[in-house]
Amino acid sequence: MDATSQPLLLIALCGLAYAAGSILFAIPVCRFSGLTDPRALGSRNPGATNVYRSGGPIPAGLTLVLDALKGAIPVWLAGYYGFSVFAQAMVALCAVTGHMVPVWYRFQGGKGVATALGCGLVLAPLTTTLLAVIWLVIMWRWRISALASVIAIGSGPVISALFEPETLPLFGLLAIVIVIRHRNNLIRLAQGRESRF
């Protein structure tokens, strides 16, 4: 389905994606688990990495899954209603934008990696799986989450162009915005001050 054939439905899905993306699950997971607010730890990013620092693998894993699902479900719905890859990519970008600039948290959000993961697994499963493998390898070797995230998402445009070229614009935009969101991490990394696991 072309984006212009059902514009109101597409707008609704984009709004749903943004609203869902704006739920920073790291915060309620930590609150209900009796853990320190992730915005007060490490890079102060409300994501799975800081939840891991606060409470270990179980709450971090729950945060990762929930942050991924809030991206995956709206994109899946767009596909279910027959929208084109381009329209699904629009929905995906709205979900990631919601995580980065969430309306529920005064537009102070996270890096968007887990939400992009969820969107990508629905829209471009092969590309996203390969990026996840790259992330795991870099993380295993250097134990720096920001470095793994930047290298993985930076590889997205090349890998998507090779295997799922329809999604190249999406991965190109995701690479730009996620690398920009990691700018402070990259500065600390260059200075040798970025936290390791």
Secondary structure, 3 states (H helix, E strand, C coil): CCCCCCHHHHHHHHHHHHHHHCCCCHHHHHHHHCCCCHHHCCCCCCCHHHHHHHHCHHHHHHHHHHHHHHHHHHHHHHHHCCCCHHHHHHHHHHHHHHHHCCHHHCCCCCCCHHHHHHHHHHHCHHHHHHHHHHHHHHHHHHCCHHHHHHHHHHCHHHHHHHHCHHHHHHHHHHHHHHHHHCHHHHHHHHCCCCCCC
